[in-house]
Amino acid sequence: NVATSVSHKSQAKMSGMFARMGFQAATDEEAVGFAHCDDLDMEHRQGLQMDILKSEGSEEGGEPPLEGDIHYQRDGTGPLPPSASKEACSELSGQGKPKITAWEAGWNVTNAIQGMFVLGLPYAILHGGYLGLFLIIFAAVVCCYTGKILIACLYEENEDGEIVRVRDSYVDIANACCAPRFPTLGGRIVNVAQIIELVMTCILYVVVSGNLMYNSFPNLPVSQKSWSIIATAVLLPCAFLKNLKAVSKFSLLCTLAHFVINILVIAYCLSRARDWAWDKVKFYIDVKKFPISIGIIVFSYTSQIFLPSLEGNMQNPKEFHCMMNWTHIAACILKGLFALVAYLTWADETKEVITDNLPSTIRAVVNIFLVAKALLSYPLPFFAAVEVLERSLFQDGNRAFFPNCYGGDGRLKSWGLTLRCALVVFTLLMAIYVPHFALLMGLTGSLTGAGLCFLLPSLFHLKLLWRKLLWHHVFFDVAIFVIGGICSISGFIHSLEGLIEAFRTNAED
């Protein structure tokens, strides 16, 4: 995740100032999905450690463990009781792992919720007016709260009355809620939601690349679909990725470039402050398009999927709540100002991607930087989606649906490479047939964003800790679940209608 797999691999290669300041090499929304890759890494390291311990136990003359049994040993003291296996697993996996400060954790969360998809927020204000601004604030409050209760689900009270961490990830929480009847159902649901969000993020990068290039060079005889094909051709080598060492070093530069672009857009809008259309911002909503705007706003705040791993790597986990407060307050202020200032500048002419409203001379420069950022950011969610798919379908031991796509020497088999290339081509086809940035973003936010940020955390909190909850916590959880469900269903229905209409239009063309 942001705290380990990306930052630890690239931190040694960062230049002076940022390395000394301890900033993590995180990207924006992609970090949410990439967290699961770190979970796979950690499980792999735990598996290696367990194999070593078992082999050492056999050499000492002990009885070999039965099939399916796992015995942890510490300092040759023998197997631990079953109740201690979880703590031993955490201890073994945490040996030698550097911890991060609250500031570093806050930097990672900020990168996750301040990504390039904020470019669609002014479009949400276009269809929601002041209610859209209120929703930006409301989404920040709710996502901050659900992030905290999700972390609370990682802990339970032991026999001595102490609060201890008994779970490590979002998947563990989901599985605990579905146990004992369906011990793996919750984790599979979370994995499916995560795969959908990762793949949709990849599609959005292809869509935004084609859109930005087409609007930057309208005089060239190249359509938006053709630009998307060119972008995909550049991204095709992602299918050959074995790790993220080759791309992780660009992540911090991408994030910094995006902040610079946001500053340039705001500076241009401030230069036209005299012409701001305050009368256009009203207390009204577009009934047909505002539910899509809800998905856009929710999607821009998604960070819950990597919070458990991030909190587990903090030097002082007690600072997690404070860190969540100031990061979401900062995100709320910056997003609200950016969306309002941009909408006041262009009013009813606001486009799906706000940089398309800039003058042609500025737009070309800004859009080229955004395209470069999108192309450099694509490998992270793509690699994370591939890892989840390979682990779930090809590498899950005897429960795998298909044979392993890696050979005995660790090389990727030809048909495994073909599947990766097919995934890249799939993102291209979706980008060609549905080249609507706001529509896809709203669909993703309504389907997976609302589920992972609103519905599941509140449901898990009620299921696992309902006996210890105060009445106002129960009220908040139920209210968030109901409101999130309504917003998710309405946004999904309207986004799906837009998708069907877009397919029909493209088919006619």
MOZI-V716620 format. One record per residue. RES is the residue in one letter. OMEGA is omega in degrees with one decimal (none if undefined). BURIAL is # if it has 9 or more other C-alpha atoms within 8 Angstrom, else .. D_FIRST is the distance of its C-alpha to the first C-alpha in Angstrom with 1 decimal. Layout:
res->RES omega->OMEGA burial->BURIAL d_first->D_FIRST
res->RES omega->OMEGA burial->BURIAL d_first->D_FIRST
This chain:
res->N omega->-176.7 burial-># d_first->0.0
res->V omega->-173.7 burial-># d_first->3.8
res->A omega->-174.4 burial-># d_first->5.5
res->T omega->-168.0 burial-># d_first->5.5
res->S omega->-178.3 burial-># d_first->5.2
res->V omega->-172.4 burial-># d_first->6.3
res->S omega->-177.9 burial-># d_first->8.2
res->H omega->179.3 burial-># d_first->9.7
res->K omega->-173.8 burial-># d_first->10.9
res->S omega->-173.5 burial-># d_first->12.4
res->Q omega->-178.4 burial-># d_first->13.6
res->A omega->-177.5 burial->. d_first->16.6
res->K omega->-179.2 burial->. d_first->17.8
res->M omega->177.9 burial-># d_first->17.7
res->S omega->-172.3 burial->. d_first->21.2
res->G omega->-165.6 burial->. d_first->22.9
res->M omega->-175.9 burial->. d_first->22.6
res->F omega->176.1 burial-># d_first->18.9
res->A omega->-179.8 burial-># d_first->18.0
res->R omega->179.5 burial->. d_first->20.6
res->M omega->176.1 burial->. d_first->19.4
res->G omega->178.6 burial->. d_first->15.9
res->F omega->179.8 burial->. d_first->14.2
res->Q omega->179.5 burial-># d_first->10.6
res->A omega->-175.9 burial-># d_first->10.5
res->A omega->171.7 burial-># d_first->8.8
res->T omega->-175.5 burial-># d_first->10.6
res->D omega->-174.9 burial-># d_first->12.1
res->E omega->-175.0 burial-># d_first->12.0
res->E omega->-179.3 burial-># d_first->10.0
res->A omega->179.7 burial-># d_first->6.7
res->V omega->179.9 burial-># d_first->8.0
res->G omega->-175.7 burial-># d_first->8.4
res->F omega->179.6 burial-># d_first->5.6
res->A omega->-176.2 burial-># d_first->3.7
res->H omega->177.0 burial-># d_first->6.7
res->C omega->178.4 burial-># d_first->6.5
res->D omega->176.5 burial-># d_first->4.8
res->D omega->177.6 burial-># d_first->7.6
res->L omega->177.9 burial->. d_first->9.9
res->D omega->-176.5 burial-># d_first->9.5
res->M omega->178.8 burial-># d_first->10.3
res->E omega->178.4 burial->. d_first->13.1
res->H omega->179.4 burial->. d_first->14.4
res->R omega->177.8 burial-># d_first->14.7
res->Q omega->179.5 burial-># d_first->16.4
res->G omega->176.8 burial->. d_first->18.6
res->L omega->-178.9 burial->. d_first->19.7
res->Q omega->179.8 burial-># d_first->20.5
res->M omega->178.0 burial-># d_first->22.4
res->D omega->179.6 burial->. d_first->24.4
res->I omega->-177.9 burial->. d_first->25.4
res->L omega->-179.4 burial-># d_first->26.6
res->K omega->179.1 burial-># d_first->28.5
res->S omega->177.7 burial->. d_first->30.2
res->E omega->179.3 burial->. d_first->31.1
res->G omega->179.1 burial-># d_first->32.7
res->S omega->-179.5 burial-># d_first->34.7
res->E omega->-178.5 burial->. d_first->36.0
res->E omega->176.7 burial->. d_first->37.3
res->G omega->-179.7 burial->. d_first->39.5
res->G omega->-179.5 burial->. d_first->37.6
res->E omega->177.9 burial->. d_first->37.7
res->P omega->-179.3 burial->. d_first->35.1
res->P omega->177.3 burial->. d_first->32.8
res->L omega->-179.8 burial->. d_first->33.7
res->E omega->-179.0 burial->. d_first->31.8
res->G omega->179.3 burial->. d_first->28.8
res->D omega->178.2 burial->. d_first->29.1
res->I omega->179.7 burial->. d_first->26.5
res->H omega->176.2 burial-># d_first->27.8
res->Y omega->177.8 burial-># d_first->25.8
res->Q omega->176.9 burial-># d_first->27.8
res->R omega->176.8 burial->. d_first->27.4
res->D omega->176.2 burial->. d_first->29.9
res->G omega->-177.0 burial->. d_first->32.2
res->T omega->177.9 burial->. d_first->33.0
res->G omega->-176.5 burial->. d_first->32.8
res->P omega->178.4 burial->. d_first->30.9
res->L omega->174.4 burial-># d_first->29.4
res->P omega->-177.9 burial->. d_first->30.6
res->P omega->-178.1 burial->. d_first->28.6
res->S omega->-177.4 burial->. d_first->27.7
res->A omega->-175.3 burial->. d_first->26.0
res->S omega->-178.8 burial-># d_first->23.9
res->K omega->179.2 burial->. d_first->20.8
res->E omega->179.7 burial->. d_first->21.1
res->A omega->178.8 burial-># d_first->21.7
res->C omega->178.8 burial-># d_first->18.7
res->S omega->-178.4 burial->. d_first->16.5
res->E omega->-178.7 burial->. d_first->18.7
res->L omega->-177.9 burial-># d_first->18.5
res->S omega->-177.0 burial-># d_first->14.7
res->G omega->-178.2 burial->. d_first->14.5
res->Q omega->176.2 burial->. d_first->17.2
res->G omega->-178.6 burial->. d_first->16.7
res->K omega->-179.7 burial->. d_first->13.1
res->P omega->179.3 burial->. d_first->13.5
res->K omega->-179.4 burial->. d_first->13.0
res->I omega->179.4 burial-># d_first->12.5
res->T omega->178.0 burial-># d_first->15.3
res->A omega->178.4 burial-># d_first->15.8
res->W omega->178.7 burial->. d_first->16.4
res->E omega->176.0 burial-># d_first->13.1
res->A omega->177.9 burial-># d_first->11.4
res->G omega->177.4 burial-># d_first->13.9
res->W omega->-179.9 burial-># d_first->13.3
res->N omega->178.2 burial-># d_first->9.7
res->V omega->178.3 burial-># d_first->11.4
res->T omega->178.1 burial-># d_first->14.3
res->N omega->-178.5 burial-># d_first->12.6
res->A omega->-174.8 burial-># d_first->11.3
res->I omega->177.1 burial-># d_first->14.9
res->Q omega->-176.1 burial-># d_first->16.9
res->G omega->-174.4 burial-># d_first->16.3
res->M omega->-180.0 burial->. d_first->19.1
res->F omega->171.7 burial->. d_first->20.0
res->V omega->178.0 burial-># d_first->21.9
res->L omega->178.4 burial-># d_first->24.6
res->G omega->-177.3 burial-># d_first->25.7
res->L omega->176.2 burial-># d_first->26.3
res->P omega->177.6 burial-># d_first->29.9
res->Y omega->176.3 burial-># d_first->30.7
res->A omega->177.0 burial-># d_first->29.9
res->I omega->179.7 burial-># d_first->32.3
res->L omega->-175.9 burial-># d_first->34.9
res->H omega->-178.6 burial-># d_first->35.1
res->G omega->-179.4 burial-># d_first->34.6
res->G omega->179.8 burial-># d_first->36.3
res->Y omega->177.6 burial-># d_first->35.8
res->L omega->175.3 burial-># d_first->34.4
res->G omega->175.9 burial-># d_first->31.4
res->L omega->177.6 burial-># d_first->31.0
res->F omega->-179.1 burial->. d_first->31.3
res->L omega->176.0 burial-># d_first->28.6
res->I omega->178.5 burial-># d_first->26.1
res->I omega->-178.2 burial-># d_first->26.9
res->F omega->-179.9 burial->. d_first->27.0
res->A omega->178.3 burial-># d_first->23.6
res->A omega->-179.8 burial-># d_first->22.1
res->V omega->-177.1 burial-># d_first->23.9
res->V omega->-179.1 burial-># d_first->23.0
res->C omega->175.9 burial-># d_first->19.3
res->C omega->-179.4 burial-># d_first->19.3
res->Y omega->-178.2 burial->. d_first->21.4
res->T omega->174.3 burial-># d_first->19.5
res->G omega->179.4 burial-># d_first->16.2
res->K omega->-178.3 burial-># d_first->18.4
res->I omega->175.7 burial-># d_first->20.1
res->L omega->176.7 burial-># d_first->17.0
res->I omega->178.2 burial-># d_first->16.0
res->A omega->179.5 burial->. d_first->19.7
res->C omega->177.4 burial-># d_first->19.5
res->L omega->-172.2 burial-># d_first->17.4
res->Y omega->172.7 burial-># d_first->20.5
res->E omega->-179.7 burial-># d_first->24.0
res->E omega->-179.1 burial-># d_first->27.2
res->N omega->-176.9 burial->. d_first->28.5
res->E omega->-179.6 burial->. d_first->32.1
res->D omega->-179.8 burial->. d_first->32.6
res->G omega->179.2 burial->. d_first->31.4
res->E omega->177.5 burial->. d_first->28.2
res->I omega->-177.0 burial->. d_first->25.0
res->V omega->179.9 burial->. d_first->22.4
res->R omega->-176.3 burial->. d_first->18.9
res->V omega->179.3 burial-># d_first->19.5
res->R omega->-173.3 burial->. d_first->16.5
res->D omega->-171.9 burial-># d_first->12.8
res->S omega->176.0 burial-># d_first->11.3
res->Y omega->-179.8 burial-># d_first->12.8
res->V omega->178.0 burial-># d_first->14.4
res->D omega->179.1 burial-># d_first->16.1
res->I omega->-179.7 burial-># d_first->17.6
res->A omega->179.2 burial-># d_first->18.9
res->N omega->179.2 burial-># d_first->20.4
res->A omega->179.9 burial-># d_first->22.0
res->C omega->-177.9 burial-># d_first->23.7
res->C omega->178.5 burial-># d_first->25.1
res->A omega->4.0 burial-># d_first->26.3
res->P omega->-175.0 burial->. d_first->28.9
res->R omega->-177.6 burial->. d_first->30.4
res->F omega->-171.3 burial-># d_first->27.3
res->P omega->-179.2 burial-># d_first->24.6
res->T omega->-176.1 burial-># d_first->22.2
res->L omega->-178.4 burial-># d_first->23.3
res->G omega->179.5 burial-># d_first->20.8
res->G omega->178.9 burial-># d_first->17.8
res->R omega->178.1 burial-># d_first->19.3
res->I omega->179.1 burial->. d_first->20.0
res->V omega->179.4 burial-># d_first->16.4
res->N omega->178.1 burial-># d_first->15.3
res->V omega->178.1 burial->. d_first->18.2
res->A omega->-179.6 burial-># d_first->17.4
res->Q omega->179.0 burial-># d_first->13.8
res->I omega->178.4 burial-># d_first->15.5
res->I omega->-179.0 burial-># d_first->18.1
res->E omega->179.9 burial-># d_first->15.9
res->L omega->-179.3 burial-># d_first->14.0
res->V omega->177.8 burial-># d_first->17.4
res->M omega->175.7 burial-># d_first->19.1
res->T omega->176.8 burial-># d_first->16.7
res->C omega->178.6 burial-># d_first->17.7
res->I omega->179.5 burial-># d_first->21.3
res->L omega->178.6 burial-># d_first->21.2
res->Y omega->177.1 burial-># d_first->20.3
res->V omega->179.4 burial-># d_first->23.3
res->V omega->-176.8 burial-># d_first->25.5
res->V omega->177.6 burial-># d_first->24.9
res->S omega->177.9 burial-># d_first->25.4
res->G omega->-179.8 burial-># d_first->28.7
res->N omega->-176.9 burial-># d_first->29.8
res->L omega->179.9 burial-># d_first->29.2
res->M omega->179.3 burial-># d_first->31.0
res->Y omega->-179.8 burial-># d_first->33.9
res->N omega->177.4 burial-># d_first->34.5
res->S omega->-177.9 burial-># d_first->34.3
res->F omega->-176.7 burial->. d_first->37.0
res->P omega->-177.5 burial->. d_first->39.1
res->N omega->179.3 burial->. d_first->42.1
res->L omega->-179.5 burial->. d_first->40.7
res->P omega->-179.2 burial->. d_first->41.8
res->V omega->-178.8 burial->. d_first->38.2
res->S omega->178.2 burial->. d_first->37.0
res->Q omega->178.1 burial-># d_first->33.6
res->K omega->179.3 burial-># d_first->33.1
res->S omega->177.0 burial-># d_first->34.0
res->W omega->177.9 burial-># d_first->31.5
res->S omega->177.7 burial-># d_first->28.8
res->I omega->178.2 burial-># d_first->30.1
res->I omega->178.8 burial->. d_first->30.0
res->A omega->179.6 burial-># d_first->26.4
res->T omega->177.1 burial-># d_first->25.5
res->A omega->177.3 burial->. d_first->27.5
res->V omega->-176.0 burial->. d_first->25.4
res->L omega->-176.3 burial-># d_first->22.2
res->L omega->176.9 burial-># d_first->23.7
res->P omega->176.7 burial->. d_first->22.5
res->C omega->-179.9 burial-># d_first->18.9
res->A omega->-177.6 burial-># d_first->20.4
res->F omega->-176.7 burial->. d_first->20.8
res->L omega->172.0 burial->. d_first->17.2
res->K omega->175.9 burial->. d_first->16.3
res->N omega->-174.6 burial->. d_first->13.1
res->L omega->179.7 burial-># d_first->11.5
res->K omega->-175.4 burial->. d_first->13.5
res->A omega->-175.0 burial->. d_first->16.2
res->V omega->-174.0 burial-># d_first->14.4
res->S omega->-177.8 burial-># d_first->11.5
res->K omega->178.2 burial-># d_first->14.4
res->F omega->-170.1 burial->. d_first->15.7
res->S omega->-179.9 burial-># d_first->12.9
res->L omega->178.2 burial-># d_first->14.4
res->L omega->177.9 burial->. d_first->17.8
res->C omega->-178.7 burial-># d_first->17.1
res->T omega->179.0 burial-># d_first->16.1
res->L omega->178.6 burial->. d_first->19.2
res->A omega->179.8 burial-># d_first->21.4
res->H omega->177.2 burial-># d_first->20.6
res->F omega->177.8 burial->. d_first->21.6
res->V omega->179.3 burial->. d_first->24.7
res->I omega->177.4 burial-># d_first->25.6
res->N omega->179.4 burial-># d_first->25.4
res->I omega->179.3 burial->. d_first->27.7
res->L omega->179.7 burial->. d_first->30.1
res->V omega->179.4 burial-># d_first->30.3
res->I omega->178.7 burial-># d_first->31.1
res->A omega->177.8 burial->. d_first->33.5
res->Y omega->179.0 burial->. d_first->35.4
res->C omega->178.3 burial-># d_first->35.6
res->L omega->178.6 burial->. d_first->36.9
res->S omega->178.0 burial->. d_first->39.6
res->R omega->-176.6 burial-># d_first->40.9
res->A omega->-179.2 burial->. d_first->40.9
res->R omega->-176.6 burial->. d_first->44.6
res->D omega->-177.3 burial->. d_first->44.3
res->W omega->-176.7 burial-># d_first->41.6
res->A omega->-179.9 burial-># d_first->42.6
res->W omega->-177.9 burial->. d_first->42.2
res->D omega->179.8 burial->. d_first->44.6
res->K omega->179.7 burial->. d_first->42.2
res->V omega->-174.3 burial-># d_first->39.7
res->K omega->176.2 burial->. d_first->41.2
res->F omega->178.4 burial->. d_first->40.6
res->Y omega->176.1 burial->. d_first->40.4
res->I omega->171.2 burial-># d_first->38.0
res->D omega->-171.8 burial->. d_first->38.2
res->V omega->-176.2 burial->. d_first->38.3
res->K omega->-173.1 burial->. d_first->37.3
res->K omega->-178.7 burial-># d_first->34.4
res->F omega->175.5 burial-># d_first->33.1
res->P omega->175.6 burial-># d_first->31.2
res->I omega->177.7 burial-># d_first->29.3
res->S omega->177.0 burial-># d_first->28.6
res->I omega->178.0 burial-># d_first->27.2
res->G omega->179.0 burial-># d_first->24.5
res->I omega->-178.1 burial-># d_first->23.8
res->I omega->180.0 burial-># d_first->23.4
res->V omega->-178.2 burial-># d_first->21.2
res->F omega->-178.8 burial-># d_first->18.9
res->S omega->-179.5 burial-># d_first->18.5
res->Y omega->-174.9 burial-># d_first->17.1
res->T omega->176.1 burial-># d_first->14.6
res->S omega->-172.5 burial-># d_first->11.5
res->Q omega->-171.3 burial-># d_first->12.2
res->I omega->-178.2 burial-># d_first->10.0
res->F omega->-178.0 burial-># d_first->6.8
res->L omega->179.2 burial-># d_first->9.4
res->P omega->179.6 burial-># d_first->10.2
res->S omega->179.5 burial-># d_first->7.2
res->L omega->179.4 burial-># d_first->7.5
res->E omega->179.4 burial-># d_first->11.2
res->G omega->-179.7 burial->. d_first->11.2
res->N omega->179.3 burial-># d_first->10.1
res->M omega->177.4 burial-># d_first->12.8
res->Q omega->179.6 burial->. d_first->16.1
res->N omega->-177.9 burial->. d_first->18.1
res->P omega->179.1 burial->. d_first->16.7
res->K omega->179.3 burial->. d_first->20.1
res->E omega->-175.8 burial->. d_first->19.2
res->F omega->-177.8 burial-># d_first->16.5
res->H omega->178.7 burial->. d_first->19.4
res->C omega->179.1 burial->. d_first->20.8
res->M omega->179.1 burial-># d_first->17.6
res->M omega->-179.5 burial-># d_first->17.3
res->N omega->-173.6 burial-># d_first->20.9
res->W omega->176.9 burial->. d_first->21.1
res->T omega->-179.3 burial-># d_first->18.1
res->H omega->173.8 burial-># d_first->19.6
res->I omega->178.5 burial-># d_first->23.1
res->A omega->179.9 burial->. d_first->22.3
res->A omega->179.6 burial-># d_first->20.7
res->C omega->-179.0 burial-># d_first->23.7
res->I omega->-177.2 burial->. d_first->26.2
res->L omega->179.7 burial->. d_first->24.8
res->K omega->179.1 burial-># d_first->24.4
res->G omega->178.9 burial-># d_first->27.8
res->L omega->-179.0 burial->. d_first->29.5
res->F omega->-178.4 burial-># d_first->28.1
res->A omega->-177.6 burial-># d_first->29.1
res->L omega->-178.6 burial-># d_first->32.5
res->V omega->179.8 burial-># d_first->33.5
res->A omega->180.0 burial-># d_first->32.7
res->Y omega->178.7 burial-># d_first->34.6
res->L omega->-178.2 burial-># d_first->37.5
res->T omega->-175.1 burial-># d_first->37.8
res->W omega->173.8 burial-># d_first->38.1
res->A omega->-174.1 burial-># d_first->38.9
res->D omega->179.4 burial->. d_first->39.9
res->E omega->-179.8 burial->. d_first->39.0
res->T omega->-178.1 burial-># d_first->35.2
res->K omega->-175.7 burial->. d_first->33.4
res->E omega->174.5 burial-># d_first->30.2
res->V omega->-167.6 burial-># d_first->28.4
res->I omega->-179.8 burial-># d_first->29.9
res->T omega->176.8 burial-># d_first->30.1
res->D omega->178.0 burial-># d_first->32.7
res->N omega->-177.7 burial-># d_first->35.1
res->L omega->174.5 burial->. d_first->35.2
res->P omega->-172.5 burial->. d_first->38.3
res->S omega->-177.7 burial->. d_first->38.3
res->T omega->179.6 burial->. d_first->38.3
res->I omega->-175.2 burial->. d_first->35.2
res->R omega->-177.2 burial-># d_first->33.5
res->A omega->-178.3 burial-># d_first->33.5
res->V omega->-178.4 burial->. d_first->31.8
res->V omega->-177.2 burial-># d_first->29.1
res->N omega->177.9 burial-># d_first->28.5
res->I omega->176.9 burial-># d_first->28.2
res->F omega->179.4 burial-># d_first->25.4
res->L omega->177.5 burial-># d_first->23.7
res->V omega->177.6 burial-># d_first->24.1
res->A omega->178.5 burial->. d_first->22.7
res->K omega->-179.6 burial-># d_first->19.6
res->A omega->-179.2 burial-># d_first->19.4
res->L omega->179.0 burial-># d_first->20.0
res->L omega->-179.7 burial-># d_first->17.4
res->S omega->-177.1 burial-># d_first->14.7
res->Y omega->-175.4 burial-># d_first->15.8
res->P omega->-176.8 burial-># d_first->14.3
res->L omega->177.3 burial-># d_first->10.6
res->P omega->178.1 burial-># d_first->11.5
res->F omega->-179.2 burial-># d_first->14.2
res->F omega->178.9 burial-># d_first->12.3
res->A omega->178.1 burial-># d_first->9.9
res->A omega->178.4 burial-># d_first->13.3
res->V omega->179.8 burial-># d_first->15.0
res->E omega->-179.9 burial-># d_first->12.8
res->V omega->179.8 burial-># d_first->13.3
res->L omega->-179.5 burial-># d_first->16.9
res->E omega->-179.6 burial-># d_first->17.6
res->R omega->-175.8 burial-># d_first->16.4
res->S omega->-171.6 burial-># d_first->18.3
res->L omega->-171.5 burial-># d_first->21.4
res->F omega->-171.0 burial-># d_first->21.8
res->Q omega->-176.2 burial-># d_first->20.2
res->D omega->177.3 burial-># d_first->20.8
res->G omega->-178.8 burial->. d_first->23.8
res->N omega->-178.5 burial->. d_first->27.1
res->R omega->-179.2 burial->. d_first->25.7
res->A omega->-179.3 burial-># d_first->24.4
res->F omega->-177.1 burial->. d_first->26.3
res->F omega->178.2 burial->. d_first->26.7
res->P omega->-177.6 burial->. d_first->27.1
res->N omega->-179.0 burial->. d_first->24.3
res->C omega->176.3 burial-># d_first->23.7
res->Y omega->177.6 burial-># d_first->23.3
res->G omega->-179.5 burial-># d_first->26.4
res->G omega->178.7 burial->. d_first->27.3
res->D omega->178.9 burial->. d_first->26.5
res->G omega->-179.9 burial->. d_first->22.9
res->R omega->-179.7 burial->. d_first->24.0
res->L omega->179.2 burial-># d_first->23.2
res->K omega->-175.4 burial-># d_first->26.4
res->S omega->-179.9 burial->. d_first->28.3
res->W omega->174.2 burial->. d_first->28.0
res->G omega->176.5 burial-># d_first->24.2
res->L omega->178.4 burial-># d_first->24.2
res->T omega->178.2 burial->. d_first->26.6
res->L omega->177.0 burial->. d_first->24.3
res->R omega->177.7 burial-># d_first->21.5
res->C omega->178.3 burial-># d_first->24.2
res->A omega->178.1 burial->. d_first->25.4
res->L omega->176.3 burial->. d_first->22.1
res->V omega->-179.9 burial-># d_first->22.4
res->V omega->178.3 burial-># d_first->26.0
res->F omega->177.9 burial->. d_first->25.3
res->T omega->177.4 burial-># d_first->23.3
res->L omega->-178.3 burial-># d_first->26.3
res->L omega->177.2 burial->. d_first->28.8
res->M omega->179.6 burial-># d_first->27.2
res->A omega->-179.9 burial-># d_first->27.1
res->I omega->-175.2 burial-># d_first->30.7
res->Y omega->177.1 burial-># d_first->32.1
res->V omega->-176.9 burial-># d_first->30.3
res->P omega->-177.2 burial-># d_first->29.9
res->H omega->-175.2 burial->. d_first->29.5
res->F omega->-176.7 burial-># d_first->26.4
res->A omega->-178.4 burial-># d_first->27.2
res->L omega->179.4 burial-># d_first->28.2
res->L omega->179.2 burial-># d_first->25.0
res->M omega->177.9 burial-># d_first->22.8
res->G omega->178.4 burial-># d_first->25.1
res->L omega->-179.9 burial-># d_first->25.0
res->T omega->179.4 burial-># d_first->21.2
res->G omega->-179.5 burial-># d_first->21.1
res->S omega->-174.4 burial-># d_first->24.0
res->L omega->-175.6 burial-># d_first->22.9
res->T omega->-178.6 burial-># d_first->19.2
res->G omega->179.7 burial-># d_first->18.4
res->A omega->179.6 burial-># d_first->21.3
res->G omega->-176.7 burial-># d_first->20.6
res->L omega->-176.1 burial-># d_first->17.0
res->C omega->-174.8 burial-># d_first->17.8
res->F omega->-168.0 burial-># d_first->21.5
res->L omega->-173.6 burial-># d_first->22.9
res->L omega->179.0 burial-># d_first->20.6
res->P omega->-179.8 burial-># d_first->19.6
res->S omega->178.7 burial-># d_first->23.3
res->L omega->179.1 burial-># d_first->24.5
res->F omega->179.6 burial-># d_first->22.3
res->H omega->178.4 burial-># d_first->23.4
res->L omega->-176.2 burial-># d_first->27.0
res->K omega->-173.0 burial->. d_first->26.8
res->L omega->-171.6 burial->. d_first->25.3
res->L omega->-172.6 burial-># d_first->26.7
res->W omega->-179.0 burial-># d_first->29.8
res->R omega->-176.1 burial->. d_first->32.3
res->K omega->-176.6 burial->. d_first->30.9
res->L omega->172.1 burial-># d_first->30.4
res->L omega->-174.1 burial->. d_first->32.8
res->W omega->-177.9 burial->. d_first->34.7
res->H omega->174.7 burial->. d_first->33.0
res->H omega->177.5 burial->. d_first->29.6
res->V omega->179.1 burial-># d_first->31.0
res->F omega->179.5 burial->. d_first->32.5
res->F omega->-178.2 burial->. d_first->29.4
res->D omega->179.9 burial-># d_first->27.4
res->V omega->-179.9 burial-># d_first->30.3
res->A omega->179.3 burial->. d_first->30.8
res->I omega->180.0 burial-># d_first->27.2
res->F omega->-178.6 burial-># d_first->27.3
res->V omega->-179.1 burial->. d_first->30.6
res->I omega->178.7 burial->. d_first->29.9
res->G omega->178.1 burial-># d_first->26.5
res->G omega->179.5 burial-># d_first->28.3
res->I omega->179.9 burial->. d_first->31.1
res->C omega->-178.9 burial-># d_first->29.0
res->S omega->-178.1 burial-># d_first->26.9
res->I omega->-178.6 burial-># d_first->30.0
res->S omega->178.8 burial-># d_first->32.0
res->G omega->180.0 burial-># d_first->29.3
res->F omega->-179.5 burial-># d_first->28.6
res->I omega->-178.5 burial->. d_first->32.4
res->H omega->178.3 burial-># d_first->33.1
res->S omega->178.8 burial-># d_first->30.2
res->L omega->175.1 burial-># d_first->31.4
res->E omega->177.2 burial->. d_first->34.9
res->G omega->178.0 burial-># d_first->33.8
res->L omega->-179.9 burial-># d_first->32.1
res->I omega->178.4 burial->. d_first->35.3
res->E omega->178.2 burial->. d_first->37.4
res->A omega->176.8 burial-># d_first->35.3
res->F omega->179.9 burial-># d_first->35.7
res->R omega->-179.4 burial->. d_first->39.5
res->T omega->179.3 burial->. d_first->39.8
res->N omega->178.4 burial->. d_first->38.2
res->A omega->177.4 burial->. d_first->40.3
res->E omega->179.2 burial->. d_first->43.4
res->D omega->none burial->. d_first->42.5
